[in-house]
Amino acid sequence: MQAAVTLWSITGSPEPSTSVLEEFILPIVDGYGYGYGVFGDALRALARIGVSTPAVRPALLTVKGRDRRLCLHRDYRAVLQDEELRAAMEEVLALTVTVSRGSRR
């Protein structure tokens, strides 16, 4: 993920960085993936780049519609992390979507 953001910062081109970041976001829809921390990092990276991919938007809308916290903790941290991730999701949902050549979904 770090390499994807670094590549974008050097080239200024959103691809292939957005496709790489997409791979860290999409698995959360199916209930698996790298965890909520990595999910949040990928969302913040996409927001920094300023564009999203076609597959990310419906995935985030699915996750947003679920009636559960986006966190594994069962204490006050659940509320804090959930609010942070939902704010990051809203930021990415507001981005322009570009066609992703490397998209797998």
C-alpha positions in Angstrom: 0.0 0.0 0.0 2.8 2.4 0.9 4.5 1.7 -2.5 1.2 2.5 -4.3 0.9 5.9 -2.6 4.6 6.6 -3.2 4.3 5.7 -6.9 1.3 8.1 -7.2 3.3 10.9 -5.4 6.1 10.5 -7.9 4.1 10.1 -11.1 0.9 12.0 -10.3 -1.0 9.3 -12.2 -3.7 7.6 -10.2 -3.1 4.2 -11.9 -1.9 1.7 -11.0 -2.0 3.0 -7.4 -5.8 3.1 -7.1 -6.1 -0.5 -8.4 -3.7 -1.6 -5.7 -5.6 0.3 -3.0 -8.8 -1.2 -4.3 -7.5 -4.7 -3.4 -7.3 -3.6 0.3 -10.9 -2.3 0.3 -13.0 -4.8 -1.6 -12.4 -7.9 0.7 -14.1 -6.1 3.7 -17.4 -6.4 1.8 -17.3 -10.2 2.0 -16.3 -10.1 5.7 -12.7 -10.9 5.3 -9.6 -9.0 4.4 -6.7 -7.4 6.0 -8.6 -5.9 8.9 -10.2 -2.6 9.7 -6.9 -0.8 10.2 -5.7 -1.6 6.7 -9.1 -0.8 5.3 -8.9 2.7 6.9 -5.4 3.2 5.6 -6.5 2.3 2.1 -9.5 4.7 2.3 -7.2 7.6 3.5 -4.8 6.8 0.7 -7.5 7.0 -2.0 -8.7 10.2 -0.5 -5.2 11.6 -0.7 -4.9 10.6 -4.4 -8.3 12.2 -5.0 -10.0 9.6 -7.2 -11.7 6.2 -6.7 -12.4 3.2 -8.8 -15.7 1.9 -10.2 -15.6 -1.2 -7.8 -14.9 0.8 -4.7 -18.1 2.9 -4.7 -20.7 0.0 -4.6 -18.4 -1.9 -2.1 -18.5 1.1 0.3 -22.2 1.6 -0.1 -22.7 -2.1 0.9 -20.5 -1.7 3.9 -22.1 1.6 4.8 -25.6 0.0 4.8 -24.7 -2.7 7.3 -26.0 -2.3 10.8 -22.8 -3.1 12.7 -19.7 -1.3 13.9 -16.7 -1.3 11.7 -14.4 -2.5 14.5 -13.5 -5.7 16.4 -13.4 -4.0 19.8 -16.3 -4.2 22.1 -15.7 -1.1 24.2 -15.5 2.7 23.6 -12.9 2.1 20.9 -15.6 0.5 18.7 -17.5 3.8 18.5 -14.4 5.8 17.8 -13.0 3.6 15.1 -16.4 3.1 13.5 -16.9 6.9 13.3 -13.4 7.3 11.9 -13.9 4.7 9.2 -17.4 5.9 8.3 -16.0 9.5 7.8 -13.2 8.1 5.6 -15.8 6.1 3.6 -17.9 9.3 3.0 -14.8 11.1 1.8 -14.0 8.4 -0.7 -17.7 8.2 -1.8 -17.5 11.9 -2.7 -14.5 11.4 -5.0 -14.5 11.2 -8.8 -14.5 7.7 -10.1 -12.0 6.8 -12.8 -11.9 3.7 -14.9 -9.5 1.3 -13.4 -7.5 -0.9 -15.9 -6.4 -3.4 -13.2 -9.8 -3.8 -11.5 -10.7 -7.4 -10.7 -14.3 -6.8 -9.7 
